[in-house]
Amino acid sequence: MEKVWDCIVVGGGPAGLSAAINLRQRGKQPLVLSAGENLLRKAEQVDNYLGLPGLTGSEMMDQFLRHAHHLSVEIRTAQAGNIMPLGDTFLVNAGGEILTCRSVILACGVSKAKTVPGEEEFLGRGVSYCATCDGMLYRGQEIAVWGLGPDAPDEAAFLASIGCHVHYIAQKKPESLADGIEFLQGRVDAVEGAQTVEHVNVGDQKLPVAGVFILRASVPAGALVPGLSLTEEGFVSADSKKQTSIPGLFVAGDMCGKPLQVAKAVGDGLVAALSCAEYLDGTAQ
Ligand SMILES: Cc1cc2nc3c(=O)[nH]c(=O)nc-3n(C[C@H](O)[C@H](O)[C@H](O)COP(=O)(O)OP(=O)(O)OC[C@H]3O[C@@H](n4cnc5c(N)ncnc54)[C@H](O)[C@@H]3O)c2cc1C
């Protein structure tokens, strides 16, 4: 039978790992999805985290990961695409694999990406963030790939290999673009259509396509979970218990606002985990 996780924690930074270890300490089974390199690893020295002065960001992340492994937290390297609430559960697209869980904690850090006009409107109707999940829907059709993340050329190659006619849009042509893929320099300014996507606007050009794969290193919060309330600054809105506008979906760390600091992210992770555990126990008030 398909496994139903107690909680899927999206993001393996300080907030996500703090949430995961606190869920474990409450006897819950979380799965952490981590899309890859963590920003904190870029910090040369972190001097403002209580009790651990002078560590590099990378050393600090290693300590956090050791703690998570010690508590048997399961961590998978995968990017969460869209997250859909479905009754008492959530379906989470983890790099093409659909996982089921009873609750979600978002801890994706700050997304520098803003959505473009039409992107959220046409999500699931021509806009996709995952080539392996949705590629087969566009076999034999013209599609655009907007390559913003490091894996985008590979995803474009996959789409071409299954028979999609791929137009690769980026500011700079990747060295490794597969044969048969058309390169178009620029950026997607808007996605337009009627019931489904009909074209993307790239500068003055309207490129007719049945679908567009927007492949960023991180997915903007509003696009990750359609219908999620955001603040004016683009952070995810949450109450003091880190509950978002969607029951069973919590948020922690940089994703829910300032200060953008490790200590706050770790504290948020704790609060989100405790609220989530209460929710799972059916005692949320
Ligand atoms: C150069 C630098 C120096 C810094 N120095 C300090 C300092 O000295 N002191 C301090 O307190 N703070 C410092 N910070 C800030 C600190 O790193 C952040 O506040 C902290 O990492 C936030 O933790 P987080 O878990 O919320 O997000 P992040 O650490 O950003 O972690 C989010 C994780 O989620 C992953 N992710 C994103 N989207 C998805 C998805 N869709 N699916 C799966 N995974 C996803 C990302 O890959 C990332 O690993 C520094 C940051 C930088 C960049």
The ligand as a Gaussian input file, in Angstrom:
#p B3LYP/6-31G(d) Opt

LIG

0 1
 C       26.242000      34.361000       2.368000
 C       25.271000      34.240000       3.512000
 C       25.668000      34.507000       4.804000
 C       24.769000      34.380000       5.865000
 N       25.217000      34.627000       7.116000
 C       24.396000      34.480000       8.168000
 C       24.849000      34.701000       9.492000
 O       26.012000      35.007000       9.725000
 N       23.954000      34.542000      10.492000
 C       22.650000      34.185000      10.284000
 O       21.900000      34.038000      11.249000
 N       22.191000      33.998000       9.027000
 C       23.013000      34.133000       7.974000
 N       22.557000      33.933000       6.700000
 C       21.113000      33.668000       6.489000
 C       20.753000      32.218000       6.732000
 O       21.536000      31.414000       5.858000
 C       19.261000      32.006000       6.492000
 O       18.502000      32.887000       7.283000
 C       18.865000      30.584000       6.809000
 O       19.624000      29.671000       6.042000
 C       17.370000      30.381000       6.553000
 O       17.042000      29.045000       6.728000
 P       15.791000      28.395000       5.957000
 O       15.787000      26.969000       6.367000
 O       14.590000      29.218000       6.169000
 O       16.129000      28.534000       4.416000
 P       17.369000      28.020000       3.564000
 O       18.587000      27.913000       4.390000
 O       17.419000      28.921000       2.382000
 O       16.983000      26.548000       3.159000
 C       15.949000      26.293000       2.274000
 C       16.246000      24.976000       1.581000
 O       15.080000      24.591000       0.858000
 C       15.476000      24.073000      -0.403000
 N       14.335000      24.233000      -1.316000
 C       13.840000      25.387000      -1.854000
 N       12.769000      25.130000      -2.626000
 C       12.587000      23.781000      -2.555000
 C       11.660000      22.905000      -3.165000
 N       10.666000      23.355000      -3.963000
 N       11.768000      21.574000      -2.909000
 C       12.745000      21.079000      -2.079000
 N       13.665000      21.890000      -1.481000
 C       13.581000      23.211000      -1.722000
 C       16.693000      24.904000      -0.803000
 O       17.473000      24.229000      -1.747000
 C       17.384000      25.027000       0.557000
 O       18.256000      23.944000       0.759000
 C       23.412000      34.019000       5.621000
 C       23.008000      33.758000       4.309000
 C       23.914000      33.856000       3.258000
 C       23.433000      33.575000       1.866000

